[in-house]
Amino acid sequence: MGQGSGSAKSRLVVWAAILGLWALARPAIGAVYYVGGSGGWTFNVRSWPEDKAFKAGDVLVFNYLNAWHNVVEVDKNGYDNCISPRDAKVYQSGRDEITLNKGHNYFICTALGHCQSGMKIHVLVD
């Protein structure tokens, strides 16, 4: 073997290490899901998440008429009872993008009677 092959291997190892560090350092880009599909964030979307495999870092996009609806992040109690704690995060833009965290993620609409009419989702994230 010539003298050049050792330095070529060294360069290859250095480049592999750089690429590995780059892959670890760059932010993870998750999948984007449009809540409710083409119908958007509306009534009877409770079953929408059921056939999806969500991962931490995925993004939910809530599209809705902001004059009529909102999106509120709640805990299990808020979800089950359609109530929003005072310190809950409320989204009202009409096109909200929310990054999912590992575990249970609960969202409701707090407009009068909307959550009770099925305008809520529970997303379990791996």
C-alpha positions as CSV (number, residue, x, y, z in Angstrom):
1,M,0.0,0.0,0.0
2,G,1.2,3.5,-0.8
3,Q,1.6,6.3,1.5
4,G,-1.5,8.1,0.1
5,S,-4.1,5.4,1.1
6,G,-3.5,6.0,4.9
7,S,-4.2,9.7,4.5
8,A,-7.2,9.0,2.3
9,K,-8.6,6.7,5.1
10,S,-7.9,9.4,7.7
11,R,-9.8,12.0,5.6
12,L,-12.7,9.6,5.1
13,V,-12.9,9.1,8.9
14,V,-12.8,12.9,9.5
15,W,-15.5,13.5,7.0
16,A,-17.7,10.7,8.4
17,A,-17.2,12.2,11.9
18,I,-18.2,15.7,10.6
19,L,-21.3,14.4,8.9
20,G,-22.3,12.4,12.0
21,L,-21.9,15.5,14.2
22,W,-23.9,17.6,11.7
23,A,-26.7,15.1,11.7
24,L,-26.9,15.2,15.5
25,A,-26.6,19.0,15.7
26,R,-29.3,19.9,13.2
27,P,-32.8,20.3,14.5
28,A,-35.2,17.4,13.9
29,I,-37.8,18.1,11.3
30,G,-41.0,16.3,12.1
31,A,-44.0,15.4,10.0
32,V,-46.8,17.9,9.5
33,Y,-50.4,16.9,10.1
34,Y,-53.4,19.0,9.2
35,V,-55.9,18.4,12.0
36,G,-59.2,17.2,10.5
37,G,-57.8,16.8,7.0
38,S,-59.4,19.0,4.4
39,G,-62.3,19.8,6.8
40,G,-59.9,21.4,9.3
41,W,-60.4,21.9,13.0
42,T,-64.1,21.5,13.4
43,F,-66.8,19.3,15.1
44,N,-66.5,15.5,15.2
45,V,-62.7,15.4,14.8
46,R,-62.2,13.3,18.0
47,S,-61.3,10.1,16.0
48,W,-59.0,11.9,13.5
49,P,-55.7,11.0,15.3
50,E,-56.5,7.2,15.6
51,D,-54.8,5.9,12.5
52,K,-51.6,8.0,12.8
53,A,-48.3,7.3,14.4
54,F,-47.1,10.6,15.9
55,K,-43.5,11.3,16.9
56,A,-42.1,14.0,19.2
57,G,-41.3,17.0,17.0
58,D,-44.2,16.4,14.6
59,V,-46.4,19.5,14.0
60,L,-50.2,19.7,14.1
61,V,-51.7,22.5,11.9
62,F,-55.1,23.6,13.1
63,N,-57.0,25.4,10.4
64,Y,-60.3,27.0,11.4
65,L,-62.4,30.2,11.4
66,N,-61.0,32.2,14.3
67,A,-64.2,34.2,14.7
68,W,-65.9,31.0,15.8
69,H,-63.2,28.6,17.2
70,N,-59.9,28.4,19.1
71,V,-57.4,25.7,20.1
72,V,-56.6,25.3,23.8
73,E,-53.9,22.9,25.1
74,V,-55.3,21.2,28.2
75,D,-54.5,18.2,30.4
76,K,-56.5,15.0,30.6
77,N,-59.0,16.5,33.1
78,G,-59.6,19.5,30.8
79,Y,-60.0,17.1,27.9
80,D,-62.4,14.7,29.6
81,N,-64.5,17.6,31.2
82,C,-64.2,20.2,28.4
83,I,-62.7,22.8,30.8
84,S,-59.7,25.1,30.4
85,P,-57.4,26.0,33.3
86,R,-56.7,29.7,33.7
87,D,-53.0,29.2,32.6
88,A,-53.8,27.1,29.5
89,K,-52.2,28.1,26.2
90,V,-54.9,29.5,23.9
91,Y,-54.4,29.7,20.1
92,Q,-56.7,32.0,18.1
93,S,-55.0,32.7,14.8
94,G,-57.1,30.4,12.6
95,R,-53.9,28.6,11.4
96,D,-52.0,27.5,14.5
97,E,-48.9,25.2,14.2
98,I,-48.2,23.3,17.4
99,T,-45.2,21.0,17.9
100,L,-46.0,17.8,19.7
101,N,-44.2,16.6,22.8
102,K,-43.7,13.0,23.8
103,G,-46.6,11.6,25.7
104,H,-50.2,12.7,25.8
105,N,-51.2,15.9,24.1
106,Y,-54.8,17.2,24.5
107,F,-56.6,20.0,22.6
108,I,-60.1,21.4,22.8
109,C,-62.1,24.3,21.5
110,T,-63.5,26.4,24.3
111,A,-66.3,28.1,22.3
112,L,-69.6,27.4,24.1
113,G,-70.6,23.8,23.5
114,H,-67.9,23.0,20.9
115,C,-65.8,20.6,23.0
116,Q,-68.9,18.8,24.2
117,S,-69.9,18.4,20.5
118,G,-66.6,16.6,19.7
119,M,-64.3,19.5,18.9
120,K,-61.4,18.0,20.8
121,I,-58.5,15.6,20.1
122,H,-56.1,13.5,22.1
123,V,-52.8,12.7,20.5
124,L,-50.4,10.1,21.9
125,V,-46.9,10.7,20.8
126,D,-44.0,8.2,20.9
